[in-house]
Amino acid sequence: MELLSSLADGFAVALTWQNIGLALLGCFLGTIMGALPGLGPSNGVAILIPLAFTLGLGATPSLILLTSVYYGAMYGGRISSILLNIPGDEPAMMTCLDGYPMAQQGRAGEALALSGVASFVGAFFATWGLVLLAPQLVKVALLFGPAEYFALFTLAFATLGGISSTNQAKSAFAAGLGLALAMIGVDTQTGVPRFTFGEVHLYDGIDFLVAIVGLFALSEVFIFLEHRGTEQDISTKPKMEIGRIIPSWKLIRHCTPTMLRTTGLGFIAGVLPGAGASLGSFISYSMEKRLVDREDTFGKGDPRGVAAPEAGNNAAAGGALVPMLALGVPGSGTTAVLLAVLLALNITPGPLLFSQNPDVVWGLIAALFIGNIMLLAMNIPMVGLFTRVLLVPPRILMPIVAMISFVGIYGISGSSFDLLVMVGFGILGWVLRKLDVPLVPVILGTLLGNEMEVNFRRAVNIANGDYTTLIGSPLAICLWAIAIAGFVLPILLGGLLRGRMRMARDEEGAVQD
């Protein structure tokens, strides 16, 4: 009953004209960014962070705008997957397997609409999972002391590469780089400047919003400049005819059990730190294929092969918000970016968030329900409009991204030094992407580095210098065990999983040939 009362209070916060308008804008922009190959939810949210701060939005409106972009991008990733056989982002890769064959059969509109319905089912029930599970996690988190929090942060770094990580060593290097960047500035306990090289602007440390916009948004611009004229413009590729945009009730009923099963799988994958939407999408497709593909129709245009990964990856997107809000540990790359927004707004995610800022967290959850309905309403009748976004050439899109980045960051800080830092992070992001080093652990290290250091020092000081206090409780030992397993398992099983994903793609290509 208390949950329903809190949720009702959240709807009272969310159902204002400003918040409804921001949710609508975020859903629209997010769908567009998700549809454009290469951007995806992490870049989409990072690009619009400066806009949220430049508009002077408060905590709740900012989060409503950016989480709507997040959910919208998860919806939008399916569009280029189905029409062009090019995933808008990594989780949408599995949608290509049956979505593109459906488009080749003249059923593109049906595939787009069905995937929209599946996305709604996955995101809607995942939001209910967030309502029910996050407050329970908060009760557990109240048992945490400094040693447990240090172990929890270690777990976040150990698992962030995920089971589909191509190289755990590179993930570890990226996390170490992020922690090193977090050390820049004045030591909060001793007052001694660290790694500032006499530059006064660095005494407050690196602004993580500047780092995020540089690493994600500007590096995308540099990647475009590098490949300008050497890659085929997707706007020149032949487009599929959309056809019927409303799926029949018979088809929806046929796919409903698939949607419900894969929603549960995707939500579990999202809640686990480091798993994320990519694993949720892959597991959902693979399990459903084993369960129902008795006639070997998956990979040849089976609608259930579209519904399964879409419900799975959108449920995982909602599940990833659970550890971020309840524990302060992001469950995915995009929630790591959202964590930075919360910290920039002087709101600390974790156990006290639900008691100290209930209007923010419940208003956000209510807005997610509203945003899901908006996205369903948008993505069926307006799917033809969203497909036109694929005609926008990158030479027009990328200057807009650069303009938003520079104007937004300058509007936040008013410092030309921050613009230079942002460009520096853009170059760093470009180099790391060239070396196939993940960017999200860098961001997570920058975000959590100071908190991790503070909890480490606090735990050791309380124990009078006894470092065994870090493994002095059953909860801490459990967290350390999960962290070690989360780091080692991808090394042992990651190659097998990636091999199966490649095999699925190769089989799909062979069928189309």
PELINTA-V595929 format. One record per residue. N is the residue number from 0. RES is the residue in three letters. PSI is psi in whole degrees, -180 to 180 (* if undefined). NEAR is the number of other C-alpha atoms within 12 Angstrom. D_LAST is the distance of its C-alpha to the last C-alpha in whole Angstrom. Layout:
[[N | RES | PSI | NEAR | D_LAST] [N | RES | PSI | NEAR | D_LAST]]
//
This chain:
[[0 | MET | -38 | 8 | 56] [1 | GLU | -36 | 11 | 57] [2 | LEU | -45 | 22 | 53] [3 | LEU | -37 | 16 | 53] [4 | SER | -43 | 15 | 56] [5 | SER | -40 | 27 | 54] [6 | LEU | -38 | 33 | 51] [7 | ALA | -41 | 24 | 53] [8 | ASP | -37 | 23 | 55] [9 | GLY | -40 | 32 | 51] [10 | PHE | -32 | 27 | 51] [11 | ALA | -35 | 23 | 54] [12 | VAL | -44 | 29 | 53] [13 | ALA | -31 | 36 | 49] [14 | LEU | 53 | 30 | 50] [15 | THR | 158 | 20 | 52] [16 | TRP | -38 | 13 | 51] [17 | GLN | -48 | 20 | 50] [18 | ASN | -36 | 36 | 48] [19 | ILE | -43 | 31 | 46] [20 | GLY | -41 | 23 | 46] [21 | LEU | -39 | 37 | 44] [22 | ALA | -41 | 42 | 42] [23 | LEU | -44 | 36 | 41] [24 | LEU | -45 | 32 | 40] [25 | GLY | -42 | 44 | 39] [26 | CYS | -42 | 44 | 36] [27 | PHE | -51 | 40 | 35] [28 | LEU | -38 | 37 | 35] [29 | GLY | -41 | 44 | 33] [30 | THR | -40 | 49 | 30] [31 | ILE | -46 | 45 | 30] [32 | MET | -35 | 44 | 30] [33 | GLY | -32 | 44 | 27] [34 | ALA | -25 | 46 | 25] [35 | LEU | 116 | 44 | 25] [36 | PRO | 133 | 41 | 23] [37 | GLY | -25 | 35 | 25] [38 | LEU | -75 | 42 | 28] [39 | GLY | 177 | 43 | 28] [40 | PRO | -40 | 50 | 31] [41 | SER | -49 | 44 | 33] [42 | ASN | -38 | 42 | 33] [43 | GLY | -47 | 51 | 34] [44 | VAL | -43 | 49 | 37] [45 | ALA | -39 | 51 | 38] [46 | ILE | -35 | 47 | 38] [47 | LEU | -4 | 45 | 40] [48 | ILE | -47 | 51 | 43] [49 | PRO | -36 | 38 | 45] [50 | LEU | -44 | 33 | 45] [51 | ALA | -41 | 37 | 46] [52 | PHE | -35 | 32 | 49] [53 | THR | -36 | 22 | 50] [54 | LEU | -8 | 20 | 50] [55 | GLY | 31 | 17 | 53] [56 | LEU | 149 | 23 | 51] [57 | GLY | -175 | 24 | 53] [58 | ALA | -51 | 31 | 51] [59 | THR | -49 | 38 | 50] [60 | PRO | -39 | 40 | 48] [61 | SER | -46 | 39 | 47] [62 | LEU | -36 | 46 | 45] [63 | ILE | -44 | 48 | 44] [64 | LEU | -49 | 47 | 42] [65 | LEU | -36 | 50 | 40] [66 | THR | -29 | 54 | 39] [67 | SER | -39 | 51 | 38] [68 | VAL | -43 | 49 | 36] [69 | TYR | -54 | 55 | 35] [70 | TYR | -39 | 61 | 34] [71 | GLY | -39 | 51 | 32] [72 | ALA | -35 | 51 | 30] [73 | MET | -37 | 60 | 29] [74 | TYR | -45 | 62 | 28] [75 | GLY | -22 | 57 | 27] [76 | GLY | -22 | 54 | 24] [77 | ARG | -21 | 59 | 22] [78 | ILE | -53 | 57 | 22] [79 | SER | -26 | 49 | 20] [80 | SER | -44 | 44 | 17] [81 | ILE | -42 | 49 | 17] [82 | LEU | -34 | 48 | 17] [83 | LEU | -7 | 38 | 15] [84 | ASN | 28 | 37 | 13] [85 | ILE | 113 | 31 | 16] [86 | PRO | 135 | 36 | 19] [87 | GLY | -32 | 42 | 22] [88 | ASP | 175 | 37 | 24] [89 | GLU | -44 | 37 | 23] [90 | PRO | -25 | 48 | 24] [91 | ALA | -1 | 51 | 21] [92 | MET | -42 | 42 | 18] [93 | MET | -23 | 51 | 18] [94 | THR | -26 | 61 | 18] [95 | CYS | -32 | 53 | 14] [96 | LEU | -40 | 52 | 13] [97 | ASP | -21 | 47 | 14] [98 | GLY | -46 | 50 | 16] [99 | TYR | -42 | 47 | 13] [100 | PRO | -36 | 36 | 11] [101 | MET | -41 | 41 | 15] [102 | ALA | -39 | 38 | 15] [103 | GLN | -25 | 29 | 12] [104 | GLN | 8 | 24 | 14] [105 | GLY | 18 | 23 | 17] [106 | ARG | 34 | 30 | 19] [107 | ALA | -45 | 42 | 19] [108 | GLY | -41 | 37 | 23] [109 | GLU | -42 | 41 | 23] [110 | ALA | -42 | 53 | 20] [111 | LEU | -44 | 52 | 23] [112 | ALA | -44 | 45 | 26] [113 | LEU | -41 | 51 | 25] [114 | SER | -33 | 55 | 24] [115 | GLY | -43 | 51 | 27] [116 | VAL | -44 | 45 | 29] [117 | ALA | -40 | 49 | 28] [118 | SER | -41 | 52 | 29] [119 | PHE | -46 | 45 | 32] [120 | VAL | -47 | 44 | 33] [121 | GLY | -47 | 51 | 32] [122 | ALA | -37 | 50 | 34] [123 | PHE | -50 | 41 | 37] [124 | PHE | -28 | 36 | 38] [125 | ALA | -35 | 44 | 37] [126 | THR | -38 | 40 | 40] [127 | TRP | -38 | 31 | 42] [128 | GLY | -39 | 33 | 41] [129 | LEU | -43 | 40 | 43] [130 | VAL | -43 | 37 | 46] [131 | LEU | -37 | 24 | 46] [132 | LEU | -39 | 28 | 45] [133 | ALA | -46 | 37 | 47] [134 | PRO | -30 | 32 | 50] [135 | GLN | -39 | 21 | 50] [136 | LEU | -33 | 29 | 49] [137 | VAL | -41 | 28 | 52] [138 | LYS | -39 | 19 | 54] [139 | VAL | -40 | 20 | 53] [140 | ALA | -23 | 29 | 53] [141 | LEU | -14 | 22 | 56] [142 | LEU | -5 | 18 | 57] [143 | PHE | 137 | 28 | 56] [144 | GLY | -172 | 27 | 58] [145 | PRO | -41 | 32 | 57] [146 | ALA | -40 | 38 | 56] [147 | GLU | -39 | 33 | 54] [148 | TYR | -38 | 38 | 52] [149 | PHE | -42 | 36 | 52] [150 | ALA | -37 | 37 | 50] [151 | LEU | -43 | 40 | 48] [152 | PHE | -39 | 42 | 47] [153 | THR | -41 | 40 | 46] [154 | LEU | -42 | 38 | 44] [155 | ALA | -44 | 45 | 42] [156 | PHE | -39 | 47 | 42] [157 | ALA | -32 | 42 | 41] [158 | THR | -6 | 43 | 38] [159 | LEU | -29 | 46 | 37] [160 | GLY | -32 | 44 | 34] [161 | GLY | 164 | 45 | 32] [162 | ILE | -22 | 37 | 31] [163 | SER | 10 | 39 | 27] [164 | SER | 138 | 37 | 29] [165 | THR | -23 | 25 | 28] [166 | ASN | 107 | 27 | 32] [167 | GLN | -30 | 33 | 35] [168 | ALA | -41 | 21 | 37] [169 | LYS | -37 | 26 | 36] [170 | SER | -42 | 38 | 36] [171 | ALA | -41 | 32 | 40] [172 | PHE | -43 | 26 | 40] [173 | ALA | -42 | 34 | 39] [174 | ALA | -42 | 36 | 42] [175 | GLY | -39 | 29 | 44] [176 | LEU | -43 | 30 | 44] [177 | GLY | -42 | 34 | 44] [178 | LEU | -38 | 29 | 47] [179 | ALA | -41 | 27 | 49] [180 | LEU | -33 | 32 | 48] [181 | ALA | -21 | 36 | 50] [182 | MET | -16 | 32 | 53] [183 | ILE | 134 | 31 | 54] [184 | GLY | -174 | 29 | 57] [185 | VAL | 130 | 25 | 60] [186 | ASP | 126 | 21 | 61] [187 | THR | -21 | 19 | 62] [188 | GLN | -37 | 14 | 64] [189 | THR | -18 | 9 | 66] [190 | GLY | 12 | 11 | 65] [191 | VAL | 129 | 16 | 64] [192 | PRO | 139 | 22 | 62] [193 | ARG | 125 | 25 | 59] [194 | PHE | 34 | 22 | 56] [195 | THR | -19 | 21 | 58] [196 | PHE | 35 | 13 | 59] [197 | GLY | 4 | 14 | 62] [198 | GLU | 113 | 17 | 59] [199 | VAL | -34 | 17 | 61] [200 | HIS | -19 | 23 | 58] [201 | LEU | 0 | 24 | 56] [202 | TYR | -31 | 23 | 59] [203 | ASP | 3 | 25 | 57] [204 | GLY | -176 | 31 | 54] [205 | ILE | 127 | 38 | 51] [206 | ASP | 117 | 34 | 50] [207 | PHE | -21 | 42 | 46] [208 | LEU | -41 | 46 | 45] [209 | VAL | -43 | 45 | 46] [210 | ALA | -43 | 45 | 44] [211 | ILE | -49 | 52 | 41] [212 | VAL | -39 | 50 | 41] [213 | GLY | -49 | 44 | 41] [214 | LEU | -40 | 43 | 38] [215 | PHE | -57 | 49 | 36] [216 | ALA | -53 | 49 | 36] [217 | LEU | -35 | 43 | 37] [218 | SER | -32 | 38 | 35] [219 | GLU | -39 | 44 | 32] [220 | VAL | -43 | 36 | 34] [221 | PHE | -37 | 32 | 35] [222 | ILE | -42 | 30 | 31] [223 | PHE | -44 | 28 | 30] [224 | LEU | -37 | 20 | 33] [225 | GLU | -42 | 16 | 32] [226 | HIS | 8 | 16 | 28] [227 | ARG | 123 | 16 | 29] [228 | GLY | -4 | 13 | 28] [229 | THR | -14 | 10 | 25] [230 | GLU | 151 | 16 | 23] [231 | GLN | 130 | 14 | 21] [232 | ASP | 126 | 22 | 23] [233 | ILE | -20 | 28 | 20] [234 | SER | -15 | 23 | 23] [235 | THR | -8 | 14 | 21] [236 | LYS | 149 | 17 | 18] [237 | PRO | 137 | 16 | 17] [238 | LYS | 147 | 27 | 18] [239 | MET | 149 | 30 | 17] [240 | GLU | 139 | 26 | 20] [241 | ILE | -48 | 33 | 22] [242 | GLY | -153 | 23 | 23] [243 | ARG | 131 | 22 | 25] [244 | ILE | -3 | 26 | 27] [245 | ILE | 116 | 28 | 29] [246 | PRO | 149 | 27 | 27] [247 | SER | 155 | 18 | 29] [248 | TRP | -33 | 14 | 32] [249 | LYS | -43 | 12 | 30] [250 | LEU | -42 | 24 | 27] [251 | ILE | -43 | 27 | 29] [252 | ARG | -37 | 19 | 31] [253 | HIS | -35 | 20 | 28] [254 | CYS | -8 | 32 | 27] [255 | THR | -47 | 28 | 30] [256 | PRO | -37 | 23 | 31] [257 | THR | -46 | 41 | 28] [258 | MET | -44 | 45 | 29] [259 | LEU | -43 | 35 | 32] [260 | ARG | -47 | 34 | 31] [261 | THR | -22 | 47 | 29] [262 | THR | -44 | 47 | 32] [263 | GLY | -44 | 38 | 34] [264 | LEU | -45 | 41 | 32] [265 | GLY | -40 | 49 | 31] [266 | PHE | -43 | 48 | 34] [267 | ILE | -43 | 40 | 35] [268 | ALA | -36 | 39 | 33] [269 | GLY | -37 | 47 | 34] [270 | VAL | -34 | 41 | 38] [271 | LEU | 122 | 36 | 37] [272 | PRO | 131 | 45 | 38] [273 | GLY | -16 | 48 | 35] [274 | ALA | -65 | 42 | 32] [275 | GLY | -176 | 46 | 31] [276 | ALA | -31 | 57 | 29] [277 | SER | -48 | 46 | 26] [278 | LEU | -38 | 48 | 27] [279 | GLY | -42 | 49 | 28] [280 | SER | -45 | 51 | 24] [281 | PHE | -46 | 44 | 23] [282 | ILE | -42 | 42 | 26] [283 | SER | -46 | 44 | 25] [284 | TYR | -46 | 47 | 22] [285 | SER | -45 | 34 | 22] [286 | MET | -40 | 27 | 25] [287 | GLU | -38 | 36 | 24] [288 | LYS | -43 | 32 | 21] [289 | ARG | -32 | 18 | 24] [290 | LEU | -42 | 21 | 26] [291 | VAL | -10 | 24 | 25] [292 | ASP | 75 | 21 | 21] [293 | ARG | -19 | 11 | 23] [294 | GLU | 12 | 12 | 20] [295 | ASP | 47 | 16 | 17] [296 | THR | -14 | 23 | 16] [297 | PHE | 137 | 37 | 16] [298 | GLY | -3 | 34 | 12] [299 | LYS | 13 | 31 | 11] [300 | GLY | 30 | 32 | 14] [301 | ASP | 124 | 37 | 17] [302 | PRO | -31 | 51 | 20] [303 | ARG | -27 | 47 | 22] [304 | GLY | -15 | 51 | 19] [305 | VAL | -43 | 58 | 20] [306 | ALA | -38 | 53 | 24] [307 | ALA | -56 | 55 | 24] [308 | PRO | -31 | 57 | 23] [309 | GLU | -44 | 63 | 25] [310 | ALA | -40 | 56 | 28] [311 | GLY | -47 | 57 | 28] [312 | ASN | -30 | 59 | 27] [313 | ASN | -33 | 57 | 30] [314 | ALA | -38 | 52 | 32] [315 | ALA | -35 | 55 | 32] [316 | ALA | -41 | 60 | 33] [317 | GLY | -39 | 57 | 36] [318 | GLY | -32 | 48 | 37] [319 | ALA | -20 | 51 | 37] [320 | LEU | -21 | 52 | 40] [321 | VAL | -58 | 45 | 42] [322 | PRO | -28 | 44 | 43] [323 | MET | -45 | 44 | 43] [324 | LEU | -39 | 46 | 46] [325 | ALA | -33 | 36 | 48] [326 | LEU | -14 | 39 | 48] [327 | GLY | 17 | 41 | 47] [328 | VAL | 117 | 48 | 44] [329 | PRO | 141 | 47 | 41] [330 | GLY | -7 | 45 | 38] [331 | SER | 175 | 48 | 35] [332 | GLY | -41 | 46 | 35] [333 | THR | -38 | 46 | 35] [334 | THR | -23 | 47 | 38] [335 | ALA | -39 | 46 | 40] [336 | VAL | -41 | 48 | 40] [337 | LEU | -34 | 49 | 42] [338 | LEU | -40 | 46 | 44] [339 | ALA | -38 | 39 | 45] [340 | VAL | -44 | 42 | 46] [341 | LEU | -45 | 38 | 48] [342 | LEU | -37 | 27 | 50] [343 | ALA | -26 | 28 | 50] [344 | LEU | 12 | 27 | 52] [345 | ASN | 34 | 15 | 54] [346 | ILE | 124 | 29 | 53] [347 | THR | 113 | 31 | 52] [348 | PRO | 151 | 38 | 49] [349 | GLY | -164 | 36 | 50] [350 | PRO | -35 | 33 | 53] [351 | LEU | -8 | 25 | 55] [352 | LEU | -41 | 30 | 53] [353 | PHE | -23 | 35 | 53] [354 | SER | -36 | 22 | 57] [355 | GLN | -32 | 16 | 58] [356 | ASN | 56 | 25 | 55] [357 | PRO | -31 | 31 | 54] [358 | ASP | -35 | 29 | 54] [359 | VAL | -52 | 36 | 51] [360 | VAL | -42 | 44 | 49] [361 | TRP | -31 | 40 | 50] [362 | GLY | -38 | 38 | 49] [363 | LEU | -46 | 46 | 46] [364 | ILE | -42 | 47 | 45] [365 | ALA | -39 | 42 | 46] [366 | ALA | -30 | 48 | 44] [367 | LEU | -40 | 48 | 41] [368 | PHE | -46 | 40 | 41] [369 | ILE | -43 | 38 | 42] [370 | GLY | -37 | 45 | 39] [371 | ASN | -43 | 45 | 37] [372 | ILE | -42 | 28 | 38] [373 | MET | -44 | 34 | 38] [374 | LEU | -39 | 46 | 34] [375 | LEU | -43 | 36 | 34] [376 | ALA | -34 | 23 | 36] [377 | MET | -46 | 32 | 34] [378 | ASN | -10 | 44 | 30] [379 | ILE | -59 | 35 | 30] [380 | PRO | -26 | 23 | 32] [381 | MET | 15 | 27 | 31] [382 | VAL | -31 | 41 | 28] [383 | GLY | -37 | 27 | 27] [384 | LEU | -43 | 20 | 30] [385 | PHE | -33 | 36 | 28] [386 | THR | -26 | 38 | 25] [387 | ARG | -21 | 23 | 27] [388 | VAL | -30 | 31 | 28] [389 | LEU | -14 | 37 | 24] [390 | LEU | -12 | 26 | 26] [391 | VAL | 118 | 22 | 29] [392 | PRO | 146 | 24 | 28] [393 | PRO | -28 | 32 | 29] [394 | ARG | -19 | 22 | 32] [395 | ILE | -39 | 17 | 34] [396 | LEU | -45 | 25 | 33] [397 | MET | -40 | 27 | 34] [398 | PRO | -32 | 20 | 37] [399 | ILE | -42 | 22 | 38] [400 | VAL | -45 | 35 | 37] [401 | ALA | -42 | 34 | 39] [402 | MET | -46 | 24 | 42] [403 | ILE | -40 | 30 | 42] [404 | SER | -50 | 44 | 42] [405 | PHE | -47 | 36 | 45] [406 | VAL | -41 | 30 | 47] [407 | GLY | -48 | 34 | 46] [408 | ILE | -41 | 41 | 48] [409 | TYR | -35 | 26 | 51] [410 | GLY | -31 | 24 | 51] [411 | ILE | -50 | 28 | 51] [412 | SER | -27 | 22 | 54] [413 | GLY | 19 | 14 | 55] [414 | SER | 124 | 19 | 55] [415 | SER | -24 | 18 | 53] [416 | PHE | -39 | 21 | 53] [417 | ASP | -32 | 32 | 51] [418 | LEU | -40 | 30 | 49] [419 | LEU | -40 | 20 | 49] [420 | VAL | -41 | 30 | 48] [421 | MET | -43 | 36 | 45] [422 | VAL | -40 | 31 | 44] [423 | GLY | -43 | 24 | 44] [424 | PHE | -31 | 36 | 42] [425 | GLY | -44 | 32 | 40] [426 | ILE | -42 | 28 | 40] [427 | LEU | -44 | 33 | 40] [428 | GLY | -40 | 36 | 37] [429 | TRP | -44 | 29 | 35] [430 | VAL | -45 | 23 | 36] [431 | LEU | -38 | 28 | 35] [432 | ARG | -35 | 25 | 32] [433 | LYS | -35 | 18 | 31] [434 | LEU | 3 | 17 | 32] [435 | ASP | 36 | 19 | 30] [436 | VAL | 127 | 29 | 33] [437 | PRO | 145 | 37 | 33] [438 | LEU | -29 | 47 | 35] [439 | VAL | -42 | 48 | 36] [440 | PRO | -30 | 48 | 39] [441 | VAL | -46 | 42 | 40] [442 | ILE | -45 | 49 | 41] [443 | LEU | -40 | 53 | 42] [444 | GLY | -41 | 42 | 44] [445 | THR | -37 | 41 | 46] [446 | LEU | -49 | 46 | 47] [447 | LEU | -6 | 41 | 48] [448 | GLY | -47 | 33 | 49] [449 | ASN | -44 | 31 | 53] [450 | GLU | -38 | 30 | 53] [451 | MET | -43 | 32 | 52] [452 | GLU | -42 | 29 | 55] [453 | VAL | -45 | 24 | 57] [454 | ASN | -35 | 27 | 57] [455 | PHE | -49 | 31 | 57] [456 | ARG | -43 | 25 | 60] [457 | ARG | -44 | 25 | 61] [458 | ALA | -44 | 29 | 60] [459 | VAL | -38 | 23 | 62] [460 | ASN | -41 | 18 | 65] [461 | ILE | -35 | 18 | 66] [462 | ALA | 12 | 18 | 66] [463 | ASN | 43 | 12 | 68] [464 | GLY | 6 | 14 | 66] [465 | ASP | 108 | 17 | 64] [466 | TYR | -16 | 17 | 60] [467 | THR | -11 | 18 | 60] [468 | THR | -22 | 28 | 60] [469 | LEU | -20 | 34 | 57] [470 | ILE | 35 | 27 | 56] [471 | GLY | 0 | 22 | 59] [472 | SER | 153 | 20 | 58] [473 | PRO | -37 | 17 | 56] [474 | LEU | -43 | 26 | 53] [475 | ALA | -42 | 30 | 53] [476 | ILE | -42 | 23 | 52] [477 | CYS | -43 | 19 | 50] [478 | LEU | -41 | 30 | 48] [479 | TRP | -40 | 30 | 48] [480 | ALA | -42 | 22 | 46] [481 | ILE | -39 | 26 | 44] [482 | ALA | -45 | 30 | 43] [483 | ILE | -44 | 22 | 43] [484 | ALA | -40 | 22 | 41] [485 | GLY | -27 | 32 | 38] [486 | PHE | -36 | 34 | 39] [487 | VAL | -39 | 24 | 38] [488 | LEU | -43 | 26 | 35] [489 | PRO | -32 | 31 | 33] [490 | ILE | -38 | 27 | 34] [491 | LEU | -40 | 19 | 33] [492 | LEU | -15 | 22 | 31] [493 | GLY | -42 | 25 | 29] [494 | GLY | -41 | 20 | 27] [495 | LEU | -45 | 18 | 26] [496 | LEU | -44 | 25 | 25] [497 | ARG | -35 | 25 | 23] [498 | GLY | -41 | 15 | 21] [499 | ARG | -38 | 20 | 20] [500 | MET | -42 | 27 | 19] [501 | ARG | -39 | 19 | 16] [502 | MET | -40 | 18 | 15] [503 | ALA | -42 | 27 | 14] [504 | ARG | -42 | 27 | 12] [505 | ASP | -40 | 18 | 11] [506 | GLU | -40 | 20 | 10] [507 | GLU | -40 | 28 | 9] [508 | GLY | -38 | 19 | 6] [509 | ALA | -38 | 14 | 5] [510 | VAL | -41 | 19 | 5] [511 | GLN | -34 | 22 | 4] [512 | ASP | * | 10 | 0]]
//
